[in-house]
Amino acid sequence: MKWFDNTALTLVIIGAVNWLLVGIFRFDLVAFIFGNLSWVSRIIYTLVGLCGLYLISLYGRINAISES
């Protein structure tokens, strides 16, 4: 499961960098590369969102590890 955690974290970091670019420069890198709300960019946005939701479980796992 470690590979999935790493993949999810990588996608969330990519999403965070994209939001940083949107916030500072009003430049959406995903839309620039794949098209504005094309089916590919929508899949990428969906995967980043799902990975973010999955990583919420990281809080519980960190807490369980620290209690051990």
MOPAC internal coordinates of N, CA, C and O (Angstrom, degrees):
PM7 1SCF
backbone

  N    0.0000 0     0.00 0     0.00 0    0    0    0
  C    1.4486 1     0.00 0     0.00 0    1    0    0
  C    1.5216 1   110.85 1     0.00 0    2    1    0
  O    1.2310 1   120.28 1   165.47 1    3    2    1
  N    1.3331 1   117.07 1   -14.53 1    3    2    1
  C    1.4558 1   119.95 1  -178.94 1    5    3    2
  C    1.5266 1   111.58 1   -62.87 1    6    5    3
  O    1.2310 1   119.94 1   143.27 1    7    6    5
  N    1.3278 1   117.72 1   -36.73 1    7    6    5
  C    1.4601 1   119.93 1   179.46 1    9    7    6
  C    1.5262 1   110.57 1   -63.83 1   10    9    7
  O    1.2310 1   120.38 1   144.01 1   11   10    9
  N    1.3380 1   116.88 1   -35.99 1   11   10    9
  C    1.4671 1   120.01 1   179.35 1   13   11   10
  C    1.5235 1   110.34 1   -68.99 1   14   13   11
  O    1.2310 1   120.36 1   140.27 1   15   14   13
  N    1.3366 1   116.92 1   -39.73 1   15   14   13
  C    1.4632 1   120.54 1   176.50 1   17   15   14
  C    1.5265 1   110.53 1   -60.88 1   18   17   15
  O    1.2310 1   120.50 1   135.30 1   19   18   17
  N    1.3229 1   116.65 1   -44.70 1   19   18   17
  C    1.4653 1   120.77 1   179.39 1   21   19   18
  C    1.5197 1   112.01 1   -64.47 1   22   21   19
  O    1.2310 1   120.54 1   138.57 1   23   22   21
  N    1.3257 1   116.58 1   -41.43 1   23   22   21
  C    1.4616 1   120.47 1   178.49 1   25   23   22
  C    1.5198 1   110.76 1   -65.03 1   26   25   23
  O    1.2310 1   120.41 1   135.13 1   27   26   25
  N    1.3241 1   116.83 1   -44.87 1   27   26   25
  C    1.4619 1   121.08 1   179.16 1   29   27   26
  C    1.5205 1   110.60 1   -62.01 1   30   29   27
  O    1.2310 1   120.40 1   136.62 1   31   30   29
  N    1.3228 1   116.85 1   -43.38 1   31   30   29
  C    1.4574 1   120.46 1   179.81 1   33   31   30
  C    1.5267 1   111.02 1   -64.18 1   34   33   31
  O    1.2310 1   120.12 1   139.76 1   35   34   33
  N    1.3173 1   117.37 1   -40.24 1   35   34   33
  C    1.4540 1   121.20 1   178.31 1   37   35   34
  C    1.5282 1   111.28 1   -62.29 1   38   37   35
  O    1.2310 1   120.44 1   135.37 1   39   38   37
  N    1.3372 1   116.76 1   -44.63 1   39   38   37
  C    1.4607 1   119.89 1   178.90 1   41   39   38
  C    1.5237 1   112.19 1   -64.88 1   42   41   39
  O    1.2310 1   120.20 1   142.16 1   43   42   41
  N    1.3129 1   117.23 1   -37.84 1   43   42   41
  C    1.4642 1   120.48 1   178.67 1   45   43   42
  C    1.5304 1   110.14 1   -68.18 1   46   45   43
  O    1.2310 1   119.77 1   142.58 1   47   46   45
  N    1.3188 1   118.05 1   -37.42 1   47   46   45
  C    1.4651 1   120.65 1   176.44 1   49   47   46
  C    1.5168 1   110.72 1   -64.90 1   50   49   47
  O    1.2310 1   120.01 1   138.45 1   51   50   49
  N    1.3342 1   117.59 1   -41.55 1   51   50   49
  C    1.4597 1   120.92 1   176.36 1   53   51   50
  C    1.5288 1   110.16 1   -60.51 1   54   53   51
  O    1.2310 1   120.84 1   137.37 1   55   54   53
  N    1.3328 1   116.00 1   -42.63 1   55   54   53
  C    1.4654 1   119.84 1   177.33 1   57   55   54
  C    1.5142 1   112.44 1   -63.37 1   58   57   55
  O    1.2310 1   120.64 1   141.39 1   59   58   57
  N    1.3437 1   116.37 1   -38.61 1   59   58   57
  C    1.4615 1   119.94 1   179.00 1   61   59   58
  C    1.5243 1   111.32 1   -66.29 1   62   61   59
  O    1.2310 1   120.31 1   139.50 1   63   62   61
  N    1.3218 1   117.02 1   -40.50 1   63   62   61
  C    1.4661 1   120.35 1   177.03 1   65   63   62
  C    1.5247 1   110.24 1   -64.57 1   66   65   63
  O    1.2310 1   120.36 1   140.97 1   67   66   65
  N    1.3192 1   116.92 1   -39.03 1   67   66   65
  C    1.4604 1   120.23 1   177.59 1   69   67   66
  C    1.5289 1   110.54 1   -61.99 1   70   69   67
  O    1.2310 1   120.28 1   136.23 1   71   70   69
  N    1.3407 1   117.06 1   -43.77 1   71   70   69
  C    1.4655 1   119.98 1   178.41 1   73   71   70
  C    1.5189 1   111.45 1   -66.61 1   74   73   71
  O    1.2310 1   120.00 1   146.91 1   75   74   73
  N    1.3250 1   117.61 1   -33.09 1   75   74   73
  C    1.4603 1   120.56 1   175.00 1   77   75   74
  C    1.5238 1   110.44 1   -61.60 1   78   77   75
  O    1.2310 1   120.89 1   135.02 1   79   78   77
  N    1.3312 1   115.90 1   -44.98 1   79   78   77
  C    1.4633 1   120.13 1   178.12 1   81   79   78
  C    1.5252 1   111.83 1   -63.88 1   82   81   79
  O    1.2310 1   120.47 1   141.52 1   83   82   81
  N    1.3225 1   116.71 1   -38.48 1   83   82   81
  C    1.4630 1   120.38 1   177.45 1   85   83   82
  C    1.5250 1   109.98 1   -65.29 1   86   85   83
  O    1.2310 1   120.46 1   135.83 1   87   86   85
  N    1.3182 1   116.72 1   -44.17 1   87   86   85
  C    1.4563 1   120.74 1  -176.97 1   89   87   86
  C    1.5119 1   113.58 1   -67.63 1   90   89   87
  O    1.2310 1   120.04 1   140.11 1   91   90   89
  N    1.3136 1   117.53 1   -39.89 1   91   90   89
  C    1.4650 1   120.42 1  -175.85 1   93   91   90
  C    1.5285 1   112.08 1   -88.49 1   94   93   91
  O    1.2310 1   120.49 1   134.36 1   95   94   93
  N    1.3289 1   116.66 1   -45.64 1   95   94   93
  C    1.4617 1   120.48 1  -171.31 1   97   95   94
  C    1.5277 1   114.40 1  -112.21 1   98   97   95
  O    1.2310 1   120.29 1   178.25 1   99   98   97
  N    1.3478 1   117.05 1    -1.75 1   99   98   97
  C    1.4697 1   121.25 1  -173.94 1  101   99   98
  C    1.5335 1   110.76 1    54.73 1  102  101   99
  O    1.2310 1   121.32 1  -138.12 1  103  102  101
  N    1.3232 1   115.07 1    41.88 1  103  102  101
  C    1.4637 1   122.06 1  -179.27 1  105  103  102
  C    1.5143 1   108.63 1  -123.57 1  106  105  103
  O    1.2310 1   120.71 1   -65.51 1  107  106  105
  N    1.3311 1   116.26 1   114.49 1  107  106  105
  C    1.4651 1   122.03 1   178.93 1  109  107  106
  C    1.5237 1   108.38 1   -95.40 1  110  109  107
  O    1.2310 1   120.77 1   -75.29 1  111  110  109
  N    1.3290 1   116.14 1   104.71 1  111  110  109
  C    1.4592 1   121.51 1  -175.45 1  113  111  110
  C    1.5187 1   111.97 1   -64.22 1  114  113  111
  O    1.2310 1   120.23 1   139.48 1  115  114  113
  N    1.3293 1   117.16 1   -40.52 1  115  114  113
  C    1.4665 1   120.37 1  -179.89 1  117  115  114
  C    1.5279 1   110.21 1   -63.45 1  118  117  115
  O    1.2310 1   120.50 1   135.10 1  119  118  117
  N    1.3243 1   116.66 1   -44.90 1  119  118  117
  C    1.4694 1   120.26 1   178.66 1  121  119  118
  C    1.5264 1   110.84 1   -65.81 1  122  121  119
  O    1.2310 1   120.36 1   144.63 1  123  122  121
  N    1.3234 1   116.91 1   -35.37 1  123  122  121
  C    1.4603 1   120.77 1   178.82 1  125  123  122
  C    1.5262 1   111.42 1   -64.81 1  126  125  123
  O    1.2310 1   120.62 1   137.80 1  127  126  125
  N    1.3308 1   116.43 1   -42.20 1  127  126  125
  C    1.4630 1   120.64 1  -176.80 1  129  127  126
  C    1.5246 1   111.55 1   -78.33 1  130  129  127
  O    1.2310 1   120.04 1   135.35 1  131  130  129
  N    1.3346 1   117.53 1   -44.65 1  131  130  129
  C    1.4625 1   120.78 1  -170.99 1  133  131  130
  C    1.5269 1   114.58 1  -107.85 1  134  133  131
  O    1.2310 1   119.85 1   175.86 1  135  134  133
  N    1.3147 1   117.89 1    -4.14 1  135  134  133
  C    1.4635 1   120.36 1  -179.22 1  137  135  134
  C    1.5151 1   110.71 1   101.94 1  138  137  135
  O    1.2310 1   121.37 1   -31.09 1  139  138  137
  N    1.3240 1   114.99 1   148.91 1  139  138  137
  C    1.4593 1   120.95 1  -177.11 1  141  139  138
  C    1.5248 1   110.51 1   -71.45 1  142  141  139
  O    1.2310 1   120.86 1   -71.53 1  143  142  141
  N    1.3244 1   115.97 1   108.47 1  143  142  141
  C    1.4662 1   124.64 1  -178.76 1  145  143  142
  C    1.5256 1   113.40 1    53.98 1  146  145  143
  O    1.2310 1   121.20 1  -142.04 1  147  146  145
  N    1.3355 1   115.31 1    37.96 1  147  146  145
  C    1.4580 1   119.03 1   169.96 1  149  147  146
  C    1.5237 1   107.80 1   -72.58 1  150  149  147
  O    1.2310 1   120.05 1    -8.21 1  151  150  149
  N    1.3029 1   117.51 1   171.79 1  151  150  149
  C    1.4602 1   119.72 1  -177.62 1  153  151  150
  C    1.5272 1   110.56 1   -65.74 1  154  153  151
  O    1.2310 1   119.90 1   147.48 1  155  154  153
  N    1.3499 1   117.79 1   -32.52 1  155  154  153
  C    1.4679 1   120.32 1   178.74 1  157  155  154
  C    1.5270 1   110.46 1   -68.24 1  158  157  155
  O    1.2310 1   120.35 1   134.15 1  159  158  157
  N    1.3304 1   116.94 1   -45.85 1  159  158  157
  C    1.4678 1   118.96 1  -179.97 1  161  159  158
  C    1.5242 1   111.18 1   -66.15 1  162  161  159
  O    1.2310 1   119.74 1   145.52 1  163  162  161
  N    1.3217 1   118.10 1   -34.48 1  163  162  161
  C    1.4683 1   120.38 1   176.78 1  165  163  162
  C    1.5201 1   111.11 1   -65.59 1  166  165  163
  O    1.2310 1   120.13 1   142.56 1  167  166  165
  N    1.3319 1   117.35 1   -37.44 1  167  166  165
  C    1.4651 1   120.94 1   176.08 1  169  167  166
  C    1.5285 1   110.05 1   -64.46 1  170  169  167
  O    1.2310 1   120.18 1   137.41 1  171  170  169
  N    1.3230 1   117.26 1   -42.59 1  171  170  169
  C    1.4645 1   120.76 1   179.23 1  173  171  170
  C    1.5142 1   110.42 1   -63.50 1  174  173  171
  O    1.2310 1   119.89 1   133.72 1  175  174  173
  N    1.3343 1   117.82 1   -46.28 1  175  174  173
  C    1.4682 1   120.72 1   178.14 1  177  175  174
  C    1.5295 1   110.58 1   -60.28 1  178  177  175
  O    1.2310 1   120.41 1   139.60 1  179  178  177
  N    1.3232 1   116.82 1   -40.40 1  179  178  177
  C    1.4647 1   120.82 1   179.79 1  181  179  178
  C    1.5242 1   111.20 1   -65.70 1  182  181  179
  O    1.2310 1   120.05 1   135.88 1  183  182  181
  N    1.3349 1   117.50 1   -44.12 1  183  182  181
  C    1.4637 1   120.93 1   179.10 1  185  183  182
  C    1.5244 1   111.29 1   -63.06 1  186  185  183
  O    1.2310 1   120.25 1   138.44 1  187  186  185
  N    1.3278 1   117.13 1   -41.56 1  187  186  185
  C    1.4617 1   120.34 1   178.93 1  189  187  186
  C    1.5299 1   109.93 1   -63.71 1  190  189  187
  O    1.2310 1   120.18 1   137.57 1  191  190  189
  N    1.3172 1   117.26 1   -42.43 1  191  190  189
  C    1.4614 1   120.83 1   178.40 1  193  191  190
  C    1.5130 1   112.79 1   -64.46 1  194  193  191
  O    1.2310 1   120.33 1   136.48 1  195  194  193
  N    1.3324 1   116.97 1   -43.52 1  195  194  193
  C    1.4599 1   120.45 1   178.38 1  197  195  194
  C    1.5250 1   111.68 1   -64.62 1  198  197  195
  O    1.2310 1   120.64 1   141.03 1  199  198  197
  N    1.3233 1   116.38 1   -38.97 1  199  198  197
  C    1.4647 1   119.56 1   177.71 1  201  199  198
  C    1.5277 1   110.48 1   -66.11 1  202  201  199
  O    1.2310 1   120.25 1   142.66 1  203  202  201
  N    1.3227 1   117.13 1   -37.34 1  203  202  201
  C    1.4579 1   119.83 1   175.80 1  205  203  202
  C    1.5100 1   111.74 1   -61.81 1  206  205  203
  O    1.2310 1   120.47 1   137.47 1  207  206  205
  N    1.3231 1   116.72 1   -42.53 1  207  206  205
  C    1.4613 1   120.35 1   177.38 1  209  207  206
  C    1.5271 1   111.11 1   -65.45 1  210  209  207
  O    1.2310 1   120.42 1   140.35 1  211  210  209
  N    1.3109 1   116.80 1   -39.65 1  211  210  209
  C    1.4608 1   120.40 1   178.22 1  213  211  210
  C    1.5292 1   110.76 1   -62.50 1  214  213  211
  O    1.2310 1   120.31 1   140.38 1  215  214  213
  N    1.3312 1   117.02 1   -39.62 1  215  214  213
  C    1.4593 1   120.09 1  -176.37 1  217  215  214
  C    1.5255 1   112.83 1   -71.11 1  218  217  215
  O    1.2310 1   119.65 1   171.12 1  219  218  217
  N    1.3253 1   118.27 1    -8.88 1  219  218  217
  C    1.4569 1   119.93 1   171.40 1  221  219  218
  C    1.5231 1   109.44 1   -59.96 1  222  221  219
  O    1.2310 1   120.51 1   147.31 1  223  222  221
  N    1.3245 1   116.64 1   -32.69 1  223  222  221
  C    1.4663 1   120.39 1   178.54 1  225  223  222
  C    1.5271 1   112.07 1   -65.40 1  226  225  223
  O    1.2310 1   120.39 1   163.40 1  227  226  225
  N    1.3156 1   116.85 1   -16.60 1  227  226  225
  C    1.4556 1   120.61 1   178.93 1  229  227  226
  C    1.5224 1   111.23 1   -61.63 1  230  229  227
  O    1.2310 1   119.90 1   145.73 1  231  230  229
  N    1.3267 1   117.79 1   -34.27 1  231  230  229
  C    1.4620 1   120.71 1   177.98 1  233  231  230
  C    1.5286 1   111.14 1   -58.47 1  234  233  231
  O    1.2310 1   120.34 1   133.57 1  235  234  233
  N    1.3095 1   116.95 1   -46.43 1  235  234  233
  C    1.4573 1   120.80 1   179.36 1  237  235  234
  C    1.5054 1   112.57 1   -65.90 1  238  237  235
  O    1.2310 1   120.43 1   141.81 1  239  238  237
  N    1.3388 1   116.79 1   -38.19 1  239  238  237
  C    1.4572 1   119.85 1  -179.13 1  241  239  238
  C    1.5257 1   111.46 1   -71.16 1  242  241  239
  O    1.2310 1   119.81 1   143.34 1  243  242  241
  N    1.3148 1   117.96 1   -36.66 1  243  242  241
  C    1.4625 1   120.75 1   176.56 1  245  243  242
  C    1.5282 1   109.62 1   -64.91 1  246  245  243
  O    1.2310 1   120.71 1   137.66 1  247  246  245
  N    1.3225 1   116.25 1   -42.34 1  247  246  245
  C    1.4605 1   120.94 1   178.75 1  249  247  246
  C    1.5333 1   110.91 1   -62.76 1  250  249  247
  O    1.2310 1   120.38 1   138.80 1  251  250  249
  N    1.3259 1   116.89 1   -41.20 1  251  250  249
  C    1.4701 1   120.48 1   179.61 1  253  251  250
  C    1.5306 1   111.04 1   -66.30 1  254  253  251
  O    1.2310 1   120.13 1   142.86 1  255  254  253
  N    1.3166 1   117.35 1   -37.14 1  255  254  253
  C    1.4614 1   121.05 1   179.63 1  257  255  254
  C    1.5212 1   110.39 1   -69.39 1  258  257  255
  O    1.2310 1   120.74 1   138.54 1  259  258  257
  N    1.3319 1   116.19 1   -41.46 1  259  258  257
  C    1.4769 1   119.15 1  -178.07 1  261  259  258
  C    1.5274 1   112.35 1   -68.97 1  262  261  259
  O    1.2310 1   120.23 1   153.40 1  263  262  261
  N    1.3402 1   117.16 1   -26.60 1  263  262  261
  C    1.4655 1   120.49 1   178.04 1  265  263  262
  C    1.5219 1   112.28 1   -78.49 1  266  265  263
  O    1.2310 1   120.39 1   159.97 1  267  266  265
  N    1.3296 1   116.86 1   -20.03 1  267  266  265
  C    1.4847 1   120.60 1  -178.29 1  269  267  266
  C    1.4974 1   112.85 1   -72.02 1  270  269  267
  O    1.2310 1   120.10 1   180.00 1  271  270  269

